Amino acid sequence: MGIRYAFGVRLRPETPPEISLEPPTIERRCLLSAPEPGSEGWLEFRELVWRGEVSDREHVRRLLAEKIGIEVESVDFRALEADPDSFERFKEAVADDLEAFNAENVSEVLTKYFGSSLEIREP
């Protein structure tokens, strides 16, 4: 499983004029794979979430719309999902660079970014 960011998204698919959807939007859970802890791009979460909320809704909305290929009308953060091994690697990578997070320990970093929105699942 690795690590994934879970978002709630409201999608608005384009339809031809003779078709209409009722309701016109679709709500889904969107799972965005995260880079391996310590690898290039693994700090992406600092741009995505803060205190368990989407930090910049417009940025994340555009990012997901580009990746999904459908207009994303709204987005909210649901959780950081990880299997136990990946979560341990994530915590180790955070611990290796606590100064970058202006934090004294890993728990403080997890709270700053994810609040209580962590889901550790068996693969």
C-alpha positions, 0 to 999 in steps of 0.5 A, a space after each residue: 500500500 505505501 503512503 497515500 493522501 486521502 481526499 474527499 472530492 466533488 467532481 463535475 464531469 463534463 457532459 454533452 448538451 443533450 445529457 444532464 446528470 442529476 445531481 450534476 456532481 459526484 463525490 468520491 474518496 480520492 487516494 493520491 500516492 505519496 513518494 517514498 519517505 526520504 525520496 525526492 518529493 516526499 515533503 509534498 505533504 507540507 504543501 497539501 495539508 496543515 492541522 488535518 485540513 487542506 492548506 490551499 484548497 485552490 492549489 490542491 483542487 487544481 492538482 487533483 483535477 489535473 491528475 484525475 482529468 475531471 473538474 474538481 469542484 471542491 476538496 477536503 483532506 480525509 487522512 494520511 493512509 499508510 501500512 505500518 512499515 511505510 508509516 515507520 519509514 515516514 516517521 524515521 524520515 521526519 525524525 532525521 530532519 526535525 529542524 526542517 519542521 521546527 519541531 521537537 519530536 515526530 509526534 509534534 510534526 504529525 499533529 502539525 500537519 495531519 491532526 488526528 487524520 492518520 489511518 494505519 492499515 495492514 496491506 
